[in-house]
Amino acid sequence: MTVEPALELDCRGLLCPRPVIELAKHLTDVPVGAVIAVVAEDPAAAHDIPAWCRMRSQEYVGTDTAADGVARYLVRRTSAGG
């Protein structure tokens, strides 16, 4: 299944917790039901982003890769909060 994000955040080069901070900052930039992709090289993002989704009642859709092979974490906005 391919998910087309409404917004892609380029967090390459940012270390924990910056990718999650950027995700939280931009959550309301997309409507409820839309997907945000967070492209991050920091290995901690693989744990931090799903954990943030659980704490903030957002849906962690999964992981794929950006065109350059960097991990891309997909989050669906399910509620107003973040």
C-alpha positions in Angstrom: 0.0 0.0 0.0 1.4 3.4 -1.0 0.4 6.4 1.1 0.8 9.8 -0.4 1.6 12.3 2.3 0.0 15.7 2.4 3.2 17.1 3.8 6.8 15.8 4.0 9.1 17.2 6.7 12.8 17.0 5.9 14.5 16.3 9.2 17.7 14.9 7.7 20.6 15.8 10.0 18.4 16.6 13.0 19.0 14.5 16.1 16.5 13.4 18.8 14.2 14.9 19.8 14.1 17.4 16.8 12.2 15.2 14.3 9.4 14.7 16.8 9.4 18.4 17.7 9.0 19.2 14.0 6.2 16.7 13.6 4.3 18.2 16.6 4.9 21.7 15.3 3.5 20.9 11.8 0.7 18.5 12.8 -2.0 21.1 12.4 -0.7 22.1 8.9 -2.7 19.2 7.5 -6.4 18.3 8.0 -7.5 15.4 10.2 -7.2 12.2 8.1 -4.1 13.5 6.2 -0.7 11.9 6.4 2.6 13.7 7.3 5.9 12.1 6.3 8.9 12.7 8.5 12.2 12.0 6.7 14.9 11.4 9.3 18.3 9.8 9.5 18.4 9.6 13.3 17.9 6.0 14.3 16.0 7.2 17.4 13.2 8.4 15.2 12.2 4.8 14.6 11.2 4.5 18.2 10.4 8.2 19.0 7.8 8.8 16.3 5.6 5.7 17.0 5.8 6.5 20.7 4.8 10.1 20.1 1.8 8.9 18.1 0.6 6.6 20.9 1.0 9.4 23.4 -0.8 12.0 21.2 -3.5 9.7 19.8 -2.3 10.0 16.2 -2.0 7.0 13.9 1.5 5.7 13.1 1.0 4.4 9.5 4.4 2.9 9.1 7.8 3.4 7.5 9.0 3.6 3.9 11.9 5.3 2.3 12.5 8.6 0.6 13.9 8.8 -2.9 17.5 9.0 -1.5 17.0 5.9 0.7 16.5 7.7 4.0 13.8 6.4 6.3 10.4 8.1 6.0 8.0 7.8 8.9 4.3 8.2 8.1 1.8 9.6 10.6 -1.9 10.1 10.0 -3.5 13.0 11.9 -6.5 11.5 13.7 -7.3 14.3 16.1 -6.8 18.0 16.8 -4.2 17.5 19.5 -0.5 17.1 19.1 
